[in-house]
């Protein structure tokens, strides 16, 4: 029995987070550890994972994998679940942007977006399904995007993949409910992450670019990663025990106003 599995005999929640080296995934890891959970962090960024585990301590373990490699993802997930001694909550936070008008959209970029944003969560749930079933009352949260609800011009590949992932969560919620597994999607708006910062920091006037982004939101600001992680944790906790199949917009009001 692994060290984490021995610790988990005390009843700590066992959590796997895919895409955990930075941004929303890392914020989810911090929240889970703060709540007493033991976490397995998956990401292709080995250095980022090492820093995360150093920060989070003995409750966390690092598993380096690129979600585009389906077989490697499956093998790594199975190993992580074994190390944790089971699985109570799966959080899929990996994602990539794809900004390209249709006329310039190449199939390689389209396929990569689908691989990370849509095929990845499908494989993650499929690979961990036996452990989720064994846990009894378990949860899956797939982080998609507000672009799955209200599309963005010039990002058809991204919007399609994220909308697919959102509907995947809804379909799995129906299919897996008899097993006691709740599946939900979180649809964030603009979030202060390293990826999003590139969209304004690289502009000639970064402050104006950030202000233009914030203007699209009722709250007139972008979110912190911690705000998204709080919603992910709620959907993974007993406090949301009667919630499944939702696409929860955590987007500062972008998709309603």
Residue pairs with C-beta under 8 A, 6 or more apart in sequence:
1 85
2 82
2 83
2 84
2 85
3 58
4 38
4 59
4 61
4 83
4 84
4 85
5 82
5 83
5 84
5 85
5 86
6 85
7 38
7 58
7 59
8 14
8 38
8 84
8 85
8 86
9 85
12 36
12 37
12 38
12 59
13 32
13 35
13 36
13 37
13 38
13 88
13 89
13 236
14 37
14 38
14 81
14 84
14 85
14 86
14 87
14 88
14 89
14 135
15 32
15 37
15 38
15 39
15 40
15 84
15 87
15 88
15 89
15 90
15 91
15 236
16 39
16 40
16 42
16 77
16 80
16 81
16 84
16 87
16 89
16 90
16 91
16 124
16 128
17 25
17 28
17 29
17 32
17 39
17 40
17 41
17 42
17 91
17 93
18 25
18 42
18 43
18 67
18 73
18 77
18 90
18 91
18 92
18 93
18 94
18 120
18 121
18 124
19 25
19 42
19 43
19 67
19 92
19 93
19 94
19 95
19 143
20 26
20 28
20 29
20 39
20 41
20 42
20 43
20 49
20 52
20 93
21 41
21 43
21 44
21 45
21 48
21 49
21 51
21 52
22 43
22 45
22 48
22 193
22 194
23 93
23 191
23 193
23 194
23 195
23 225
24 93
24 143
24 188
24 191
24 193
24 225
24 228
24 229
24 232
25 41
25 43
25 91
25 93
25 94
25 143
26 48
26 52
26 225
27 224
27 225
27 226
27 228
27 229
28 91
28 93
28 228
28 229
28 232
28 233
29 39
29 41
29 52
29 56
29 60
30 55
30 56
30 226
30 229
31 226
31 229
31 230
31 232
31 233
32 39
32 89
32 91
32 233
32 236
33 39
33 56
33 57
33 59
33 60
35 233
35 237
36 59
37 59
37 89
38 59
38 60
38 84
39 56
39 59
39 60
39 61
40 60
40 61
40 63
40 80
40 81
40 83
40 84
41 49
41 52
41 53
41 56
41 60
41 61
41 62
41 63
42 63
42 64
42 65
42 67
42 73
42 76
42 77
42 80
42 94
43 49
43 64
43 65
43 94
44 64
44 65
44 66
44 67
45 64
46 62
46 64
49 62
49 63
49 64
50 62
52 60
52 62
53 60
53 61
53 62
61 80
61 83
61 84
63 76
63 79
63 80
64 76
65 72
65 73
65 76
66 72
66 73
67 73
67 94
67 115
67 116
67 120
67 123
67 124
68 112
68 115
68 116
68 120
70 119
70 123
73 120
73 123
73 124
73 127
74 123
74 126
74 127
77 124
77 127
77 128
78 127
78 128
81 87
81 128
81 131
86 131
86 134
86 135
87 128
87 131
87 132
87 134
87 135
87 138
88 135
88 138
88 139
89 138
89 139
89 140
89 141
89 236
90 124
90 125
90 128
90 132
90 138
90 139
90 140
90 141
91 140
91 141
91 143
91 232
91 236
92 120
92 121
92 124
92 125
92 140
92 141
92 142
92 143
93 143
93 232
94 116
94 117
94 120
95 116
95 117
95 143
95 144
95 145
95 162
96 112
96 113
96 116
96 117
97 155
97 158
97 195
98 105
98 109
98 110
98 112
98 113
98 155
98 157
98 158
98 161
99 154
99 155
99 158
100 106
100 109
100 154
100 155
100 157
101 154
102 156
105 156
105 157
109 157
110 157
113 157
113 158
113 160
113 161
114 157
114 160
114 161
114 164
116 161
117 144
117 158
117 161
117 162
117 164
117 165
118 161
118 162
118 164
118 165
118 168
121 142
121 165
121 168
121 169
122 168
125 132
125 140
125 172
125 183
129 176
131 138
132 138
132 140
132 176
132 179
132 181
133 179
133 180
133 181
136 180
137 180
137 182
137 238
137 241
138 180
138 181
138 182
139 181
139 182
139 183
139 184
139 235
139 236
140 169
140 172
140 176
140 181
140 182
140 183
140 184
141 183
141 184
141 185
141 186
141 232
141 235
141 236
142 165
142 166
142 168
142 169
142 183
142 184
142 185
142 186
143 185
143 186
143 188
143 228
143 232
144 162
144 163
144 165
144 166
144 169
144 185
144 186
144 187
144 247
145 158
145 159
145 162
145 187
145 188
146 187
146 188
146 189
146 249
146 251
146 254
146 255
147 155
147 158
147 159
147 162
147 163
148 159
148 162
148 163
148 165
148 166
148 185
148 187
148 247
149 166
149 187
149 247
149 249
149 255
150 254
150 255
151 159
152 158
152 159
162 187
165 185
166 185
166 187
166 247
169 183
169 184
169 185
169 245
169 247
170 183
170 185
170 245
170 247
172 181
172 183
173 182
173 183
173 184
173 244
173 245
174 245
176 183
177 244
182 235
182 240
182 241
182 243
182 244
183 244
183 245
184 235
184 240
184 243
184 244
184 245
184 246
184 247
184 248
185 246
185 247
185 248
186 228
186 231
186 232
186 235
186 248
186 250
187 247
187 248
187 249
187 250
187 251
187 255
188 223
188 228
188 250
188 251
189 217
189 222
189 223
189 249
189 250
189 251
189 252
189 254
189 255
190 196
190 213
190 214
190 216
190 217
190 222
190 223
190 251
190 252
190 254
191 222
191 223
191 224
191 225
191 227
191 228
192 222
192 223
192 224
192 225
193 225
196 222
199 209
199 213
200 206
200 209
200 210
200 213
203 209
210 222
213 222
214 220
214 221
214 222
216 254
217 251
217 252
217 253
217 254
218 252
218 253
218 254
218 256
218 257
219 252
219 253
220 252
221 252
222 252
223 250
223 251
223 252
227 250
228 250
231 248
231 250
234 240
235 243
235 246
235 248
249 255
249 256
